Amino acid sequence: MMKPVVVIGLLGTTLDQGKWANRWERWRPTVALCQHEDLLISRLELIHDRRSSAMATRVVSDIEQVSPETKVVEHMTEVSNPWDLEEVYGALHDFARAYRWKPEEEDYLIHITTGTHVAQICLFLLTESRHMPARLIQTSPPKSGASNPGSYAIIDLDLSKYDRLASRFLKEQREGLSFLKSGIDTKNAAFNRLIERIEQVAIASRAPLLLTGPTGAGKSQLARKIYELKKTRQKVEGELVEVNCATLRGDAAMSALFGHVRGSFTGALKDRPGLLKKAHGGILFLDEIGELGGDEQAMLLHALEEKSFLPVGADREAHSDFQLIAGTNRDLSIRVADGMFREDLLARINLWTFRLPGLAERHEDIEPNLEYELERAASTLGVRLTFSREARERFVRFATSPEARWSGNFRDFNAAIIRMATLSPGGRIDKVTVEEEIARLGVAWHRVRSSELIDPLPELIGVERAGQLDRFERVQLAEVVRACRESGSLSAAGRALFASSRAQKQSSNDADRLRKYLARHELTWNLIRGEAE
């Protein structure tokens, strides 16, 4: 079934002119466009300024006569100088961003015959850049003496041939990057490069995204921001559906994700569409995807590849076309090796993988995030929040020191700000409150540290290999692995591990020393950190 055709065009103040009955003897491109028997236009979006309202009314009336099935929708756009490229482009760009495009449901054509040459150029640029997800249509008058509406040609732009628009959209790209960072002016160069690449991929691709990194690094928040950015750019129409896979257990997991039909099991009193169906046309965010069971993994893989799945108890597949964002704090390649995660599913979702660094790896961003969290806490508590100068200096000095583990990452950081703000009458955080919070964090991290003394090697290198190590070697290697996971770089881990021996030497390459030690056990920095090699 063909989709309805929608044409977007400018009223031609010269070519579309005609006040008297003899106007039907003239070729008026906007009216003639609707007279082609082989081009059925469902809706015409007619853009004009206030001064041309009377002409627009006549054109709309004439279209009703020649093509009653065409609905005309007028859009008033004021441009003081139709030959000013910047002004015209700005007005049409605003129209394109505000218009509710539905490319899955409607076929769009941009009429570039009317309007000034400047306007035609702007329409071309906006179509070529996909701000207007459409093809171009060019109309021409009939041959001399002919009474037909003339001819038309539809032009489908090859977008790969042009790169002239890159500089025009620099501001828009910066807005997108700031949006993904929640407006925080981060100073960590590696993190800024990461966000820039995520923004580029999120706008251009509907392929699955895999967000990795430690708990509390901001994977869920980033997934929401990616969705909001794509929604703003009209890249998705559906909603964001979020689910933590660690909360899905047993038979309920299959029903929650894929739905069920009435009577499929005890308690199934009515049909349930499931979360994949709910995400149709939007984004499905599966946090902690490594916790999914084997059956759910198999069904998810089928849904990603075929855009269909079988609800529990159903004999007909359901359809859902969604983009997947997956989050995990586990190394999925290890889960694959242990038989806990499907290798083919990992291959399917591993096209775009981005690791979010922990807060301890982004010391430059402590202060910008401090301002952000203060604003959030102030909004939550309904008070204006500030630090005294001494309190701020003490907290920042502590927060950026090796003493601050930030094992819960931004969850720890946010909780610390909320606690200090709540305990500060009048909204002014003093040094005493900061010292109390530092002590509280130290106790909490000590408990976490004690729980982390559990041997990390079985998960990293496998139970069999870990069991083959001497007890002394196993304890030493486990401590090295922990140091690597707590440090922001190989060099930082080396400095932490070899601090005493380095002090006795004039120079030492700690990173190289650590790299060689790991190589003896067939390990690398990236493997320990769960990053791509």
N, C-alpha and C positions, 0 to 999 in steps of 0.2 A: 504494500500500500504506500503510495507516494505521500510525502509530507506536505503540509500546506506551504505555499510560497509566500514569503513576506518580503516586500521591497521597501528599502529605506532610501529616500531621495530628497533633494532640495527643490523647493519651488523656484522655477526659472523666471525671474522678474522680467526678462525680455522675451525668451522663447515661449513661455507659457501665457503671455499677455493676450487678452482678447475680451473686449467689453460688449461687442455687438453680435448680432446673429451671424455675420460673416466670419466669425471666429472659427466656425467649423470648416471653413475653406483653408485655414492655416494648419500647418503641422505644429502641434503643441506637444512636446515630448512626454510630459507627465500624463496627459490625457491619452495620447497615442499608446503609451506603454500598456494601458489597460484594455486596449482594443485588439490585441493579438489573440486570435482564436486558439493558438497552440501554446499560450502562456497564461494559465489561469492564476491570477493573483488573489490570494485570500485576504491580504491586508496590505495597505500602503501607509507607511509612516512618513508623513510629509512635514519637512522642517522648513520653517519660514520665520521672518521677523514680524513685529507688530505692524510695520508700515505696509506690509503686503497682505494683511488680513482679508481685505475685500477681494483681492485677486484669488486668494486661497479658497474663499467661500465659493466663487464661481467655478474654480477647477474641481472642487469637491462635488458640486452639483452636477457638473458635466460628466464626471466619472460615474456618478450614480445612474446616469442615463445610458452610458455605453457599457457599463459593467456593474450591474446592481449587486453581484455577488462579492464585489470588492469592498471591504470596509476601510475607510480612510480615517486615520488618527493624526490629528494635527499636533505639532510640537513647536512652541514658540521659543525661538532662540535669538537673543539680541546681540548683534555685532555692529559696532559703530563704523568700522572700516572693513568692508568685505575683501579688500586687497591686502590687509595686514595678515601675513602668514601666522605670526605668533597668536594673534587674537582669534583668528578663524580656527586654527588648529586647537587652541585651548577650548573653544566652545564645543567643537565636535568631539574632542576627547572627553569632555565632561558628559556629553550625551551618551557616548559609547560606554562609559563606566557606570552610568546610572540606569541604562536600559537593561531590562531583564531578558537576557538571551536564553533561549531554550533550543540549542542546536540538535538535541536528540529528538525534538518534537516538530521543529519547523526548519524550512530551508530558506536561508537569507540571501538576498541579492542587494547590492549597493548600486543605485543608479548614478552614474557619474557623467551624464550628458548635460545636466543643468547646473546652475551655479557658476561663480567665477572660476577661472583657471586655478586660483589659489585654493578654493574650496574643493575642487576636483582632486588636486594634489593631496590635500589633507585626507580626503576620503580614501584615496589610494594607500597612503601611508598607514592609516588606521586599519585598513583591511589586510594589508601585507603583514602588519605586526600582530594580527589576530586579536586586536582590541575589538574588532568587529569580525566575528567568526562567520564570514560570508564570502560569496563570489561577487565579482563586479559584473554589471550589465550595462552595455553601451547601446544606445538607440540612434538610428539614423532616419532622416526624412525619406519619403518615397521619391521615386524618379519624377521628373517634371511632368505634370499632367495626370499622374496616377492618383487614385482616390483611396488607396490602402493606407494603413497607419505607418508604413515604412518597414524597417527591419531592425533586428536587434541581434546582439552577440553577447554571450556570457563568457566571462574571462575568469578562469581559475588560476590564481597566482601561484607560481612556484616559489614558495617562501625561502627555499634554501639558497636562492641566488643573490639575496640582498643582505647587506650588513650595515646600511647607512643609518639605521635607527638606533644603534647602540648608544650613542651619546644623548639622544633625545630622551631615553628612558633611564638615564643615570639617577635622576632624582627619585623616580619611582622605585628603582632597585634599592636605593638607600633607605627609603621608607619601609620596604619589605624586610630589609635586614634589621632595622630598628624594631620593627613589629615582632619579629621572631625572637629578639632579645628582650622583649617586654619593655622596650624603651630604655634599657640600661646601657649606658655608654661604656661598654667593656673595653679593657685595655690589653687583654691577653691576645697577642697576635695570632697564636694557633687557634684559639677559640673563634676569633673573628673570621679567619679563613674557613673554618668549619661551617659557621653559620652562613657565610656567603655561598658555599657550595650547596648547602641544604636548600637555601632559597632558590638557587638556580634549578636544582633538580625538582623541587616541589612545584614550581610554576610550569616546567616543561614536560614533566612525566607523570603518568598514572601508574607506573610500576611500583611494586611493594618497596617500602622503606623499612630498614632494620635499624633501630636505635639501641645501642649497647652502652654499657657504663655502669658504675656502681649505684646501689640503691640511694635514692635521694638526689641524684645528679640532675634531675629535671626532665626526664624522658616524657612523663605524662604531660607536663606543662608545654613542652616543645611540640608534642603531637597536637595538642589543642591549638597552639599558635599556627602550626602548619595548616590545619583545617581552616582556621579563620582567615589566613592569608589567601588560600585557594578559593574560599567562599567570596572574599572581597574582589578577587580577580575573575570571578565567575567561572572558575575551573571545575567546581562541583556544585550540584544543586541539592543533593540529599543532605542528611544530617550526619553528625559525628556520633558514632556508637562506641562506647568505651567498655571494656571488660577486663578484669584482672583474672588471668587464667588460673592463678593459684587458688582462686575461690571456687573453681569448677571441679566437682568431684563426682565420680561414678556416673550413673545413668542420667543424672540431672544435667551433666555437662553437655551431652549430645542434644538434649531437648532445648537447653538454653541457647546454644549456638545455632542449631539447624531447625529448631521447631519440631512440633509433632502434630499429628492429627488426633481428633477426638477418638477415645477408646483404644488408643495404641498401647496403653499400659494403665494399671490401676491408678486412679486419680486424674487421668487425662479426660476431664469433663468437657473440654472444648478445644478447638484448634488453637495452636500457638505458632505464630509465624517464625519466631526465632530472631536472634540478633543479626545474622547475616542478611536476612530478608529486610530487616529494619534499616540496614546500612545501604540498601540499593540506591545508587546514584550519589552516594556520599563516601565517607571514610569509616572503616572499621579499625579501631585501635585495640590490638590484643597485647596487653601488658603481661610480662612474664610468660611469653609464649612457650618457653622451654618447659613449663609445667603442664602443658596439654598432654592428654593421654594419647596412646597410639591410634585408636580408632578416630578420635577427633582430628589428629594430624592428617590421617589419610583422607578424611572427608574435606578438610580445609584445602588440601592440595588439589583435589578434584574441583572444588568450588573456584579456586584461583585460575585453574587452567581452562575449565569449561563454562565458568560463570553459572553453574547450576549445581544442585545438591539434592539429596533425598531426605526429607524430614522423617523423623522417627514414625514408623507405622504407615508411611505413605507409599503408594505404588506409582506416583508420578513425581518427577523432579520439579523442584521450585527454581526460579531464576533470580539471580541477584548479581548486579554489576557494581562492584565497589572497589575502592582502592584500599589496600592493606598497609597499615603502619604497625609494625611489631616492636615490642620493647623487651629487653632481657638484661639481667645483670650476670647471667651465666655465660660461659664459653660454650656455645652450641656445638662447636666441632668436637669438644670432649663428650658432650651428651650423645653425639652421633657415634663416637668410638665406643661408648658404653652401652649402645643399643637403646638409649632413652629418647632419641630424636631421629626422625626420618632424614636420611641424607638427601633424598630428592626434594623434600620440603625445604630444607636449608638452602639447597641450590636455587630453588624458586624464589625465596625471599631475600637472598643474599646479593642481589644485583646492586643495590645502593645501601651500604652499611656505614653508619656514622657512630663513632664512639664519643659520648659526652664525657669530658674529664670531670673528676671530682673537684670539690672546692679547694682541697689542699694543693691541687695542681694549678690553681689560678689565683695566686696571691695578689696579683695586680688588680683583680676584680673584687677584692674584699670591700674596699671603700665604696665603689659604685653600687654594689649590692647592699651595702649598709644603708645607703640613702633610700634605695628601693624598698627594703624591708621596713625602714622607719615609716615611710609613707603608707605602706600596707597596714602596719600596726596602728598608725594614727587613724586610718579610716575605720579599722575594726573597733578600736576603743573609743572613737569619737573625741579624741583630744589631739592637740598639737604636741609632737614629740621632738625633743632635742637632747643632745649630750652636753654636759659641761666640757670645757676644753680638756681638762685632765682626764676625765672619764673616757672621752673619745680616743685620746692618744693611747691610753692604757689598753682599751679594748682592741684597737687596730693593731697595736704592737703584739698583743697576745694572739690575735686571730691570724696573723701572718707569720707566726713563729713555728718552729718544729714542735713546740709543746701542744699546739692546736691540731688535733688529729682529724676533726670534722668527719668522723666515721659515718655519720648520717648525712653528710654533705649539706645541701641547702635546707633539709628538714631540721637538722641541728641548728643551723644558723638562724632560720626563721623562729624556731622555738626560743632561742636565746634572746632575741630581740623582744618577742612577745612577753617573756617573763620579766625582763628588765623594765619594759614599759609599764607593765601591770603593777610592779612594785615601786613605781616612781610617782608619788603624788604631784600633781601639777604638770606632769609630762616632761620633767627634766631629769634625765638619768645622771646620777652622780657616781663618783669613783667607788664609793662603798658598795653600791649596787652592782657595779661591774666586777669588783673583786669577789662578791658572793657568787655571781654567775660563773666566773672562771673556776672557782672551787667546785661548783656543782657539775660543770662540764667535765672537770678532771675526774671526779668520782664516777660519773656515767661512762666515760671512755675507758676507765680502768676495768669496769665490769665487762665492757665489750671486748677489751683486750684479753681478759681472762678467758672469755668464751671462744676467742679466736685461737687460743693455744691448741685447739683441736687440729690434728695433723691435716694440712692442706694437700699433701702429696697424692693420696689415693685418687682424688678427683682429677688432679693435674696430669699425672703420669700413669695412672692405672694401679689397681690393687696389687697385681702381680709384680710389676716392676718395683713398686714401693716396698713390697715384702722381701725383695732380693737385696735391699740395701742393708749394710751394717747399721746397728742402732745409732752409733756415733754419727755416721754419714747422713742418716735419715734426719736426725735432729738438726744437724748443721744446714742441710739443704732446705728443710722446712723453714728455718729462720731466714735464709736468704730469700725464699719465695715471699715471705711476709714483708720483708723490707722492700722488695721490688713493687709489691702491690700498694704499699703505703707511700711510695715516693713518686714524684712527678716525672722523673727521668732516670735513665740508666746511670748518669753521672751522680745524681742525687742519692740514688740507692748505694752506689759505690762509696760515696763519702760517708754515709751512715754506717756502712758495714766495716770500712777500713779506717775509721777515724784515728784509732790509737796507733796503728802501724804507720799511717801517713805522717803523724806528728813526729816520728823518729827519722823521717827521710826528708831530703831537700825537695824532691819532686816525686810524684807518683801518678800514674794514669789509672785511677780507680775504675773508670768505666771499662777500660780494656781488661783489667784484672777480673772484674765481675763477669764480663762477657765470656772470657775463657773458662771460668769456673762453670758457668751455665752450660757451655758447649760440651763439657765433659759428661754432662748428664742429658745431652741431647735436648736442651732447653734453650729458649731465646726470650728476650725481653717481651716481645710482642705476644708470644705464646702464653706467658705467665699473665700478661695483662688482658688477654682475650681480644687482641687486636689483629687485624690482617697483616700478614707478612709483607 
